Each structure stands twice: as C-alpha cells, then as structure tokens.
Amino acid sequence: MTTVTDTIDVDAPISRVYNLWTHFESFPTFMSGVERIVQRTDTDLHWKVKIVGVEREFDAIVTEQIPDERVAWRSVDGEEHAGVVTFHRLDADRTRIALQLDWEPKGFVEKVGAVLQVDDIQIHRDLAKFKELAEQTGGATEGWRGEVDRAADATGN
C-alpha cells in the first residue's frame, strides 16, 4: 500500500473550503487522473480514474464526515483506495487542508511511479488547483453538511 500525504493553506473560510470539497462530482476539475465521480447517495460514490493511461473504476463509501473538520472514504470493491481530508481553521479567512491517500499500485508503471513519488507530486499539484478554485469562488458554495459517524474499530473506539 502506498500512502501520500500533503497539506496546503487556502485563503478562504473553512466552510467554503469544506463545502467545495464535498462536491465530489467536481473532483475532475482539480484532481488529475479522476475522470468522473458519480455520487449515488450521501455516502456512496462511483469513481472512474485514468492514471498513466490505465483506467480503473471502483465504488467507495464515505466512512466519516464531520462538517468543517473531516471527510474519510474507502473503496468497497475493485481498487484498494482510501483517503481522509481534514480542515483546520487558521483564522476567519484561511484554512489548512491536510490530505492522506492510501492506494495499491498495480503493474510495473504504477509501482515505479510510486517509488519515484510521482503520485506525491501529482497530489501536490491537485491541491494547488483546489486552492486556486477555492480562492476564486467568491460566494457561498453549498455542500452536504450532514454527518457520517465512523464505525467503531476492534477496540470499540
């Protein structure tokens, strides 16, 4: 499993940043490699990605969602893919985003790309695109502000 982490500070209020992020179907506008996300329900997502010419599709669920704090998801079939993004209020008009993605590279090209940290570079670029989008969005962007409680783990937490 490969893990990529990155952070970026955005000059926009936390609610705007969070709301924009929860428009999962808009991910292709800032996240290269994501061709389409279809949000079937509040927690059920279908992803279509194309990375280094390799196309993949998988279903994922939102496993935890707390408005203005965090969104976590994981695949439920096909590709091994999981992620969490957290939002941190720096002040009234600035937000820090911290992103962690876990995925399983398959095939020679993906494994070499992971070793060379090509995915790290791409995630950094994608966050920069998101930052630009969030800072350009002048008005309030509506997002789903419902909560999804994380399931208890083996320790009961």
N, C-alpha and C positions, 0 to 999 in steps of 0.2 A: 504494500500500500504506500502510495506517495502522498505526502502532506505538503501543502503550500499555504503559507501564512503571509499576510501583508496588512498594513494599516495605511490610512490616508486621512488627512484633515480636510474637511469640506467647509467652505464659508457659506453655510446655510443652517437654519434652525433644525434641531433634531427631528421634529415632527415632519417637516418637509422631506428630509433625507430618508427617514423611515418609510413614509408613505410612498415615495418614489421607488424605493427598493421593493416594496411589497406588490408592485405591479409586475409580477413575474413574467407576464407575456411581453413586457417591453425589454427584457434582458438582451435580445438580439441587437438592440440599438446601441448598446455599450459593451456587450460581452462577446468578443470574437469567439468563433467556434460554436456558439449557440445559434442554431438556425431557427429554432422555434420552441416555445414552451406553451402548452395548452393547459390552462388551469380549469380542471373539470369541476372541482368543488373548492371550498376554502382551504382544504389540506391536500388535495390530490392533483398532482402535476404530471404532465407527459412531456418529456424532453426529447428534442432531436438535435444532436450535435454533429459537427463535422470538424475534426481536428487532424491536421496534416493529411487531408484527403480521405480520412477514414470516417465514415458515417456510422453513427450509433443512435439507437432510440431506447429509452427506458422510462419507467414510471417511478415517481418519487412521491414521498409524503412529507408534509411539514410536520415535524415531530415536536416542535416547541415554538411558540410565538408569543412574545410579550411586547405590546406596543411601546415604541421608542427605546427598547432595550435589546431585543434579540430575535432572530429567526433562525431555526435549525431545520435541516431536511436530510433525508437519506433515501437512496434508491430502494425499491422493493422488488425489482426484477431486472434482469439483464445486467447492466453495468454496475460495478461496485463504485458508488459515488455518494458522498455525504458532505455536508458543509454547515457552517454556522457563521452568522454575521452578527456582530454586536455594535451597538450605537452608544457613544459616550458624549454627553453634553459637555463641551469645553466652556462655552458661555452662551448667551442668548442667541448668537448668530453663528456659532461654529460647532461642528460635530466631528468627532473622530469615529471612523469606521474601522473595525478590525474584522478581517475575513480569514477563515480557515477552510480549506477544501481538502478532502481526502478522496483519492481515486486510485483505481488499479490500472496502471498502464498495461496494455496488451500489445504484443507484436514488437518487433525489433525497433521500428521507428519511434513508437511511443516510449519504449524503455530507454532508448538513447536520449530522447528529448527530456525525459525526467532526470536522467543522470546529469545532463548538461544544464539543467534548470531552465529550460526553455519555457516550461509552464509557469515558473516563478515570474519570469519577465513578462509573459503574456497577462498574467493576473494583475501585475502592477500597472500595465498599460490599460487594462479594462477598468480598474479602479479609477485611474486618471480620467478616463472617458466618462465614468459615472459622476465623478466630482464636477467635471465641466457641465454635464447635463443638470445636475442638482443646483449648481450655482446660477445657471441660466434660467431655470424655472422660476419665474417671478411670482406667480400666485400660489395659492394653496393647492397642492396636489392631493387628491383624495386617495386613500389606500384602505385596505381592510384592516381595521383596528381591533378585531376580535383576538381572543387569547386561545392558545393551544397549550394545554398543560403537558409537560414532559412526563412520560411514563416512568414509574418507579423502577430503579435498577435492582440488581440482586441484593443490594444492601438495604433496600427499602427507601433510598433517597431519591 
